[in-house]
Structure formats: C-alpha cells, structure tokens
Amino acid sequence: MGLIAIEGMQFYAHHGYYYEEQKIGSQYSVDVYLRADLTQAAREDTLSKTINYENLYLICEEIMEQRAHLIEHVAQKILDRIAIEFPNLMYAKVRVAKLNPPLKGTVERVYVSLEKEFKR
C-alpha cells in the first residue's frame, strides 16, 4: 500500500455562513491524502496504474468553485467525488482550510478534516 498526497492547493472561493463571506470570498487551502495499492504503478512506471494527481486537483478545483455555507460540506463533496473517481482507494482524507477567517482576533486558519476507509 502507498500514500499519494497533494498538499497546499490554493483557491479563492465564496464559502461561508454569512452573506459577507459569500459576497467577498476568501482564500482556502485544500490537502488530500489517499492510500491505495501502488505496486503496479511503481513496477511498471505507468500513469494509468496509479492515481493521477492532476485529476485529483481538477476535482478539488471544480468543487471549490461551487458555493457552500460550510467547509464541512465542501470537504464531504470532495471526499465523495474522490471515492467515485478512484474506485481502488483504501483510504482518503480531505482537509479544507479557510485562511485568515473573519474572527475578532488574529487567526491564521480554521480547517475541517474528513476521512474515510474503503472496504474494497
């Protein structure tokens, strides 16, 4: 089993519970961690035998463009889509962070992390 990770994907999106957050938008960071059998890809040097992280990025980009109230919802949508697109996964973890959230104090980020094991 192996791990494929794509960290620090940056998106400007309009997620938020409050109207102002949805109107103005904010900077977000997304991290995805996937566990799968990478044996064939490692031996054969063949892209079709692994998880193409370009496709993974495009999934995240598409979902980040869809407005949502909660980053929990965004993370779940990414997790669900990854499960469909990559049926050989054993495990997936998605973290969506809102950078510089509009709170009274100085906060670098808030994030939600969802994960799922697949019995395949």
DSSP file (Angstrom, degrees, kcal/mol; ACC not computed):
  #  RESIDUE AA STRUCTURE BP1 BP2  ACC     N-H-->O    O-->H-N    N-H-->O    O-->H-N    TCO  KAPPA ALPHA  PHI   PSI    X-CA   Y-CA   Z-CA
    1    1 A M              0   0    0      0, 0.0     2,-0.3     0, 0.0    36,-0.2   0.000 360.0 360.0 360.0 147.1    0.0    0.0    0.0
    2    2 A G  E     -A   36   0A   0     34,-3.1    34,-1.9     2,-0.0     2,-0.5  -0.870 360.0-124.3-135.1 168.6    1.2    3.5   -0.7
    3    3 A L  E     -A   35   0A   0     -2,-0.3     2,-0.5    32,-0.2    32,-0.2  -0.955  15.2-170.7-117.7 130.9    0.2    7.1    0.0
    4    4 A I  E     -A   34   0A   0     30,-2.9    30,-3.0    -2,-0.5     2,-0.4  -0.991  15.4-178.8-116.7 127.8   -0.4    9.8   -2.5
    5    5 A A  E     -A   33   0A   0     -2,-0.5     2,-0.4    28,-0.2    28,-0.2  -0.966  20.2-170.7-128.9 143.4   -0.7   13.3   -1.1
    6    6 A I  E     -A   32   0A   0     26,-2.5    26,-2.5    -2,-0.4     2,-0.3  -0.963  23.4-175.6-130.6 115.7   -1.4   16.7   -2.7
    7    7 A E  E     +     0   0A   0     -2,-0.4    24,-0.2    24,-0.2    -2,-0.0  -0.827  50.4  19.3-118.2 148.4   -1.0   19.5   -0.2
    8    8 A G  E     +     0   0A   0     -2,-0.3     2,-0.3     1,-0.2    23,-0.2   0.754  62.3 172.6  73.9  26.7   -1.5   23.2   -0.2
    9    9 A M  E     -A   30   0A   0     21,-2.2    21,-2.2    -3,-0.2     2,-0.4  -0.553  23.6-146.3 -65.4 128.7   -3.8   23.6   -3.2
   10   10 A Q  E     +A   29   0A   0     -2,-0.3     2,-0.3    19,-0.2    19,-0.2  -0.855  24.3 168.5-107.6 132.1   -4.8   27.2   -3.1
   11   11 A F  E     -A   28   0A   0     17,-2.3    17,-3.1    -2,-0.4     2,-0.6  -0.993  30.6-141.7-139.2 144.5   -8.3   28.5   -4.1
   12   12 A Y  E     +A   27   0A   0     -2,-0.3     2,-0.3    15,-0.2    15,-0.2  -0.950  42.8 160.8-101.6 121.2  -10.2   31.8   -3.8
   13   13 A A  E     -A   26   0A   0     13,-2.4    13,-2.6    -2,-0.6    52,-0.1  -0.860  47.4-123.6-141.2 171.0  -13.8   30.8   -3.1
   14   14 A H        +     0   0    0     50,-0.4     2,-0.3    -2,-0.3    54,-0.2  -0.367  54.7 139.1-116.6  50.6  -17.0   32.2   -1.8
   15   15 A H        +     0   0    0     52,-0.2    54,-0.2    11,-0.1     2,-0.2  -0.660  21.2 111.9 -90.9 150.2  -17.9   29.8    1.0
   16   16 A G        -     0   0    0     52,-2.2    54,-0.2    -2,-0.3     6,-0.1  -0.655  63.9-118.9 156.2 151.8  -19.3   31.0    4.3
   17   17 A Y  S    S+     0   0    0     -2,-0.2     2,-0.2    52,-0.1    -1,-0.1   0.839  94.5  68.6 -75.3 -35.0  -22.3   31.0    6.5
   18   18 A Y  S  > S-     0   0    0     51,-0.1     4,-1.8     1,-0.1     3,-0.4  -0.602  85.2-123.7 -92.9 149.5  -22.6   34.8    6.5
   19   19 A Y  H  > S+     0   0    0      1,-0.2     4,-2.4    -2,-0.2     5,-0.2   0.884 110.9  56.1 -54.7 -43.7  -23.6   36.9    3.4
   20   20 A E  H  > S+     0   0    0      1,-0.2     4,-2.8     2,-0.2     5,-0.5   0.883 105.6  51.5 -60.4 -39.6  -20.5   39.0    3.6
   21   21 A E  H  > S+     0   0    0     -3,-0.4     4,-1.9     1,-0.2    -1,-0.2   0.907 112.3  46.0 -63.7 -41.5  -18.3   35.8    3.4
   22   22 A Q  H  < S+     0   0    0     -4,-1.8    -2,-0.2     2,-0.2    -1,-0.2   0.856 116.7  44.8 -70.6 -33.9  -20.1   34.6    0.4
   23   23 A K  H  < S+     0   0    0     -4,-2.4    -2,-0.2    -5,-0.2    -3,-0.2   0.946 123.2  31.8 -75.3 -49.3  -20.0   38.0   -1.3
   24   24 A I  H  < S-     0   0    0     -4,-2.8    -3,-0.2    -5,-0.2    -2,-0.2   0.879  96.6-155.3 -78.6 -39.8  -16.4   38.9   -0.7
   25   25 A G     <  -     0   0    0     -4,-1.9     2,-0.3    -5,-0.5   -11,-0.2  -0.167   2.6-132.2  83.6 175.6  -14.9   35.4   -0.7
   26   26 A S  E     -A   13   0A   0    -13,-2.6   -13,-2.4    -4,-0.1     2,-0.4  -0.962  20.8 -90.0-158.8 168.1  -11.7   34.2    1.0
   27   27 A Q  E     -A   12   0A   0     72,-0.4    72,-2.6    -2,-0.3     2,-0.3  -0.737  43.0-172.4 -89.9 137.2   -8.5   32.2    0.4
   28   28 A Y  E     -AB  11  98A   0    -17,-3.1   -17,-2.3    -2,-0.4     2,-0.4  -0.909  14.7-152.5-128.6 155.4   -8.7   28.5    1.1
   29   29 A S  E     -AB  10  97A   0     68,-2.2    68,-3.2    -2,-0.3     2,-0.4  -0.991  11.3-164.2-127.1 138.0   -6.2   25.7    1.2
   30   30 A V  E     -AB   9  96A   0    -21,-2.2   -21,-2.2    -2,-0.4     2,-0.4  -0.982   5.0-173.4-126.9 134.1   -7.0   22.0    0.4
   31   31 A D  E     - B   0  95A   0     64,-2.4    64,-2.8    -2,-0.4     2,-0.4  -0.974   3.9-169.9-122.9 139.6   -5.0   18.9    1.3
   32   32 A V  E     -AB   6  94A   0    -26,-2.5   -26,-2.5    -2,-0.4     2,-0.4  -0.998   4.1-171.9-132.9 134.9   -5.8   15.4    0.1
   33   33 A Y  E     -AB   5  93A   0     60,-2.6    60,-2.3    -2,-0.4     2,-0.4  -0.995   8.9-176.4-126.8 126.5   -4.2   12.1    1.3
   34   34 A L  E     -AB   4  92A   0    -30,-3.0   -30,-2.9    -2,-0.4     2,-0.5  -0.973  13.2-157.2-127.8 137.0   -5.0    8.8   -0.5
   35   35 A R  E     +AB   3  91A   0     56,-2.4    55,-3.3    -2,-0.4    56,-1.4  -0.950  31.3 141.1-111.8 132.6   -4.0    5.3    0.3
   36   36 A A  E     -AB   2  89A   0    -34,-1.9   -34,-3.1    -2,-0.5     2,-0.8  -0.963  60.2 -81.0-157.2 167.1   -4.0    2.7   -2.5
   37   37 A D        +     0   0    0     51,-0.5     4,-0.2    -2,-0.3     3,-0.2  -0.708  45.4 171.2 -77.4 111.8   -2.1   -0.2   -3.9
   38   38 A L     >  +     0   0    0     -2,-0.8     4,-2.5     1,-0.1     5,-0.2   0.201  42.0 110.6-106.4  12.8    0.6    1.5   -5.9
   39   39 A T  H  > S+     0   0    0      1,-0.2     4,-2.2     2,-0.2     5,-0.2   0.925  79.1  44.6 -57.2 -51.5    2.6   -1.7   -6.6
   40   40 A Q  H  > S+     0   0    0      1,-0.2     4,-3.2     2,-0.2     5,-0.3   0.916 113.6  50.2 -62.5 -43.8    1.9   -1.9  -10.3
   41   41 A A  H  > S+     0   0    0      8,-0.6     4,-1.9     1,-0.2     5,-0.5   0.912 111.9  48.5 -60.8 -42.2    2.5    1.8  -10.9
   42   42 A A  H  < S+     0   0    0     -4,-2.5    -1,-0.2     1,-0.2    -2,-0.2   0.877 118.5  39.4 -66.8 -37.8    5.8    1.6   -9.1
   43   43 A R  H  < S+     0   0    0     -4,-2.2    -2,-0.2    -5,-0.2    -1,-0.2   0.890 125.2  34.5 -77.5 -40.7    6.9   -1.5  -11.0
   44   44 A E  H  < S-     0   0    0     -4,-3.2    -3,-0.2    -5,-0.2    -2,-0.2   0.596  91.3-134.8 -96.2 -12.5    5.6   -0.6  -14.5
   45   45 A D     <  +     0   0    0     -4,-1.9     2,-0.5    -5,-0.3    -3,-0.1   0.928  54.8 146.9  56.9  46.7    6.1    3.2  -14.5
   46   46 A T    >   -     0   0    0     -5,-0.5     3,-1.6    -6,-0.2    -1,-0.2  -0.965  47.3-152.5-123.1 122.6    2.6    3.6  -15.9
   47   47 A L  G >  S+     0   0    0     -2,-0.5     3,-1.8     1,-0.3    -1,-0.1   0.846  94.7  63.2 -60.4 -36.2    0.3    6.5  -15.1
   48   48 A S  G 3  S+     0   0    0      1,-0.3    -1,-0.3     3,-0.1    -7,-0.1   0.628  96.9  60.1 -67.1 -11.4   -2.9    4.5  -15.7
   49   49 A K  G <  S+     0   0    0     -3,-1.6    -8,-0.6    -9,-0.1    -1,-0.3   0.345 107.7  45.5 -97.0   5.6   -1.9    2.2  -12.8
   50   50 A T  S <  S-     0   0    0     -3,-1.8     2,-0.7    -9,-0.1   -12,-0.1  -0.627  98.2 -79.7-131.5-170.2   -1.9    5.0  -10.2
   51   51 A I        -     0   0    0     -2,-0.2     2,-0.7   -17,-0.1    -3,-0.1  -0.889  41.9-136.2 -99.3 116.7   -3.9    8.0   -9.1
   52   52 A N     >  -     0   0    0     -2,-0.7     4,-1.6     1,-0.2     3,-0.5  -0.615  10.0-158.8 -76.2 112.6   -3.3   10.9  -11.3
   53   53 A Y  H  > S+     0   0    0     -2,-0.7     4,-2.1     1,-0.2    -1,-0.2   0.685  89.2  64.8 -72.0 -15.1   -2.9   13.9   -9.1
   54   54 A E  H  > S+     0   0    0      2,-0.2     4,-2.1     1,-0.2    -1,-0.2   0.922 104.8  45.6 -66.5 -43.5   -3.7   16.3  -11.9
   55   55 A N  H  > S+     0   0    0     -3,-0.5     4,-2.0     2,-0.2    -2,-0.2   0.879 110.5  54.5 -64.0 -37.7   -7.2   14.7  -12.0
   56   56 A L  H  X S+     0   0    0     -4,-1.6     4,-2.0     1,-0.2    -1,-0.2   0.913 107.9  49.2 -62.1 -43.8   -7.3   15.0   -8.2
   57   57 A Y  H  X S+     0   0    0     -4,-2.1     4,-2.9     1,-0.2    -2,-0.2   0.921 108.7  52.8 -60.7 -45.0   -6.5   18.7   -8.4
   58   58 A L  H  X S+     0   0    0     -4,-2.1     4,-2.4     1,-0.2    -1,-0.2   0.861 107.0  52.7 -63.0 -35.9   -9.2   19.3  -11.1
   59   59 A I  H  X S+     0   0    0     -4,-2.0     4,-2.1     2,-0.2    -1,-0.2   0.945 112.0  45.2 -61.7 -48.4  -11.8   17.6   -8.8
   60   60 A C  H  X S+     0   0    0     -4,-2.0     4,-2.6     1,-0.2    -2,-0.2   0.913 112.3  51.5 -63.0 -43.0  -10.9   19.9   -5.9
   61   61 A E  H  X S+     0   0    0     -4,-2.9     4,-1.2     1,-0.2    -1,-0.2   0.922 110.0  49.3 -60.2 -45.1  -10.9   23.0   -8.2
   62   62 A E  H  < S+     0   0    0     -4,-2.4     4,-0.4     1,-0.2     3,-0.3   0.913 114.3  44.1 -61.9 -43.9  -14.4   22.1   -9.5
   63   63 A I  H >< S+     0   0    0     -4,-2.1     3,-1.2     1,-0.2    -1,-0.2   0.864 108.1  57.7 -73.0 -35.3  -15.9   21.6   -6.1
   64   64 A M  H 3< S+     0   0    0     -4,-2.6   -50,-0.4     1,-0.3    -1,-0.2   0.779 100.0  60.1 -64.9 -24.8  -14.2   24.7   -4.6
   65   65 A E  T 3< S+     0   0    0     -4,-1.2     2,-0.6    -3,-0.3    -1,-0.3   0.667  87.8  86.4 -75.2 -16.6  -16.0   26.8   -7.3
   66   66 A Q  S <  S-     0   0    0     -3,-1.2   -53,-0.0    -4,-0.4    -4,-0.0  -0.767  86.5-121.6 -89.4 120.5  -19.4   25.7   -6.0
   67   67 A R        +     0   0    0     -2,-0.6     2,-0.3   -52,-0.1   -52,-0.2  -0.261  37.8 170.6 -63.3 144.0  -20.6   27.9   -3.2
   68   68 A A        -     0   0    0    -54,-0.2   -52,-2.2    -4,-0.1     3,-0.1  -0.978  38.0-134.7-148.7 157.1  -21.4   26.4    0.2
   69   69 A H  S    S+     0   0    0     -2,-0.3     2,-0.4   -54,-0.2   -51,-0.1   0.873  90.4  39.3 -78.3 -39.7  -22.1   27.6    3.7
   70   70 A L     >  -     0   0    0    -54,-0.2     4,-1.5     1,-0.1     3,-0.3  -0.888  64.6-142.9-120.5 141.6  -19.8   25.2    5.5
   71   71 A I  H  > S+     0   0    0     -2,-0.4     4,-2.6     1,-0.2     5,-0.2   0.726 104.4  67.1 -71.2 -18.9  -16.3   23.9    4.8
   72   72 A E  H  > S+     0   0    0      2,-0.2     4,-2.1     1,-0.2    -1,-0.2   0.916 101.4  47.6 -60.5 -42.6  -17.6   20.6    6.2
   73   73 A H  H  > S+     0   0    0     -3,-0.3     4,-2.3     2,-0.2    -2,-0.2   0.901 111.0  50.6 -65.7 -42.2  -19.9   20.4    3.2
   74   74 A V  H  X S+     0   0    0     -4,-1.5     4,-2.2     1,-0.2    -2,-0.2   0.936 110.7  48.8 -61.9 -47.1  -17.1   21.2    0.8
   75   75 A A  H  X S+     0   0    0     -4,-2.6     4,-2.5     1,-0.2    -1,-0.2   0.897 111.1  50.5 -60.5 -41.1  -14.8   18.6    2.3
   76   76 A Q  H  X S+     0   0    0     -4,-2.1     4,-2.8     2,-0.2    -1,-0.2   0.900 108.7  51.5 -65.3 -40.6  -17.5   16.0    2.1
   77   77 A K  H  X S+     0   0    0     -4,-2.3     4,-2.2     2,-0.2    -1,-0.2   0.900 111.4  47.5 -63.4 -40.4  -18.2   16.7   -1.5
   78   78 A I  H  X S+     0   0    0     -4,-2.2     4,-2.5     2,-0.2    -2,-0.2   0.939 112.9  48.9 -64.2 -46.3  -14.6   16.4   -2.4
   79   79 A L  H  X S+     0   0    0     -4,-2.5     4,-2.0     1,-0.2    -2,-0.2   0.914 112.1  48.6 -59.8 -44.8  -14.4   13.1   -0.4
   80   80 A D  H  X S+     0   0    0     -4,-2.8     4,-1.5     1,-0.2    -1,-0.2   0.910 112.5  47.8 -62.8 -43.1  -17.5   11.7   -2.1
   81   81 A R  H  X S+     0   0    0     -4,-2.2     4,-2.6     1,-0.2     5,-0.2   0.888 109.8  52.3 -68.0 -38.9  -16.2   12.7   -5.6
   82   82 A I  H  X S+     0   0    0     -4,-2.5     4,-2.3     1,-0.2    -1,-0.2   0.902 106.1  54.9 -61.8 -41.1  -12.8   11.1   -5.0
   83   83 A A  H  < S+     0   0    0     -4,-2.0    -1,-0.2    -5,-0.2    -2,-0.2   0.864 112.4  43.4 -61.2 -36.2  -14.4    7.9   -3.9
   84   84 A I  H  < S+     0   0    0     -4,-1.5    -2,-0.2     1,-0.2    -1,-0.2   0.920 116.5  45.1 -74.0 -45.2  -16.3    7.8   -7.2
   85   85 A E  H  < S+     0   0    0     -4,-2.6    -2,-0.2     1,-0.3    -3,-0.2   0.775 119.2  39.9 -73.6 -27.7  -13.4    8.7   -9.4
   86   86 A F    ><  +     0   0    0     -4,-2.3     3,-1.5    -5,-0.2    -1,-0.3  -0.725  65.1 174.2-124.7  81.0  -10.8    6.5   -7.8
   87   87 A P  T 3  S+     0   0    0      0, 0.0    -1,-0.1     0, 0.0    -2,-0.1   0.589  72.0  65.6 -68.6 -10.7  -12.5    3.1   -7.1
   88   88 A N  T 3  S+     0   0    0    -51,-0.0   -51,-0.5   -52,-0.0    32,-0.1   0.290  73.6 127.5 -95.1  11.6   -9.3    1.4   -5.9
   89   89 A L  E <   -B   36   0A   0     -3,-1.5   -53,-0.2    -6,-0.2     3,-0.1  -0.350  38.8-173.3 -68.5 146.6   -8.8    3.6   -2.9
   90   90 A M  E    S+     0   0A   0    -55,-3.3    28,-2.6     1,-0.4     2,-0.3   0.624  74.8   3.6-104.3 -25.6   -8.3    2.1    0.5
   91   91 A Y  E     -BC  35 117A   0    -56,-1.4   -56,-2.4    26,-0.3    -1,-0.4  -0.984  59.7-170.7-160.3 145.6   -8.4    5.4    2.5
   92   92 A A  E     -BC  34 116A   0     24,-2.3    24,-2.7    -2,-0.3     2,-0.4  -0.997   1.1-173.9-144.2 142.1   -9.0    9.1    1.8
   93   93 A K  E     -BC  33 115A   0    -60,-2.3   -60,-2.6    -2,-0.3     2,-0.4  -1.000   5.2-170.9-134.9 133.2   -8.5   12.2    3.9
   94   94 A V  E     -BC  32 114A   0     20,-3.0    20,-2.7    -2,-0.4     2,-0.5  -0.988   1.5-171.0-126.8 131.4   -9.5   15.7    2.9
   95   95 A R  E     -BC  31 113A   0    -64,-2.8   -64,-2.4    -2,-0.4     2,-0.5  -0.987   0.2-171.8-124.3 125.2   -8.7   18.9    4.7
   96   96 A V  E     -BC  30 112A   0     16,-2.3    16,-2.2    -2,-0.5     2,-0.4  -0.971   9.0-170.8-116.5 123.4  -10.2   22.2    3.8
   97   97 A A  E     -BC  29 111A   0    -68,-3.2   -68,-2.2    -2,-0.5     2,-0.6  -0.932  17.6-147.5-117.8 136.8   -8.8   25.3    5.5
   98   98 A K  E     -BC  28 110A   0     12,-2.9    12,-1.8    -2,-0.4     2,-0.3  -0.912  25.1-140.7 -98.7 120.4  -10.1   28.8    5.4
   99   99 A L  E    S- C   0 109A   0    -72,-2.6   -72,-0.4    -2,-0.6    10,-0.3  -0.619  74.8  -0.8 -86.9 140.2   -7.2   31.2    5.7
  100  100 A N  S    S-     0   0    0      8,-2.8    -1,-0.2    -2,-0.3     8,-0.2   0.936  86.5-154.8  49.5  58.1   -7.5   34.4    7.8
  101  101 A P        -     0   0    0      0, 0.0     2,-2.3     0, 0.0     6,-0.3  -0.241  26.3-100.9 -63.6 151.4  -11.1   33.7    8.8
  102  102 A P  S    S+     0   0    0      0, 0.0     2,-0.2     0, 0.0     4,-0.1  -0.447  71.9 137.7 -77.1  76.6  -13.1   36.8    9.7
  103  103 A L        -     0   0    0     -2,-2.3     4,-0.1     2,-0.4     0, 0.0  -0.712  67.5-106.2-114.2 168.4  -12.9   36.4   13.5
  104  104 A K  S    S+     0   0    0     -2,-0.2     2,-0.2     2,-0.1    -1,-0.1   0.815 101.5  45.2 -67.4 -29.7  -12.4   39.1   16.1
  105  105 A G  S    S-     0   0    0      1,-0.1     2,-0.6     0, 0.0    -2,-0.4  -0.469 104.1 -78.8-105.5 179.8   -8.8   38.0   16.8
  106  106 A T        +     0   0    0     -2,-0.2     2,-0.4    -4,-0.1    -2,-0.1  -0.709  53.5 169.5 -81.7 119.0   -5.9   37.1   14.6
  107  107 A V        -     0   0    0     -2,-0.6    -7,-0.2    -6,-0.3     3,-0.1  -0.994  27.2-157.0-133.6 125.4   -6.3   33.5   13.4
  108  108 A E  S    S-     0   0    0     -2,-0.4    -8,-2.8     1,-0.3     2,-0.3   0.920  71.3 -25.8 -67.6 -44.9   -4.2   32.0   10.6
  109  109 A R  E     -C   99   0A   0    -10,-0.3     2,-0.4    -9,-0.1    -1,-0.3  -0.989  43.5-149.0-164.0 156.4   -6.6   29.4    9.6
  110  110 A V  E     -C   98   0A   0    -12,-1.8   -12,-2.9    -2,-0.3     2,-0.3  -0.970  29.8-177.0-123.1 146.1   -9.6   27.2   10.6
  111  111 A Y  E     -C   97   0A   0     -2,-0.4     2,-0.4   -14,-0.3   -14,-0.2  -0.983  24.3-148.4-146.2 159.5   -9.9   23.8    9.0
  112  112 A V  E     -C   96   0A   0    -16,-2.2   -16,-2.3    -2,-0.3     2,-0.5  -0.976  14.9-163.7-121.7 137.5  -12.1   20.7    8.8
  113  113 A S  E     +C   95   0A   0     -2,-0.4     2,-0.4   -18,-0.2   -18,-0.2  -0.987   8.3 179.9-126.1 124.4  -10.7   17.3    8.1
  114  114 A L  E     -C   94   0A   0    -20,-2.7   -20,-3.0    -2,-0.5     2,-0.3  -0.946   4.6-178.5-121.0 144.1  -12.8   14.3    7.0
  115  115 A E  E     -C   93   0A   0     -2,-0.4     2,-0.3   -22,-0.2   -22,-0.2  -0.969   7.3-170.2-141.8 158.9  -11.5   10.8    6.3
  116  116 A K  E     -C   92   0A   0    -24,-2.7   -24,-2.3    -2,-0.3     2,-0.4  -0.991  13.9-145.9-151.1 137.1  -12.9    7.5    5.1
  117  117 A E  E     -C   91   0A   0     -2,-0.3     2,-0.5   -26,-0.2   -26,-0.3  -0.846  20.0-145.0-100.1 142.2  -11.7    3.9    4.9
  118  118 A F        -     0   0    0    -28,-2.6     2,-1.1    -2,-0.4    -2,-0.0  -0.922   5.4-150.9-112.1 130.1  -13.0    1.9    2.0
  119  119 A K              0   0    0     -2,-0.5   -29,-0.1     1,-0.2   -30,-0.0  -0.756 360.0 360.0 -96.7  86.3  -13.7   -1.9    2.3
  120  120 A R              0   0    0     -2,-1.1    -1,-0.2   -31,-0.1   -30,-0.1   0.382 360.0 360.0-118.1 360.0  -13.0   -2.9   -1.3
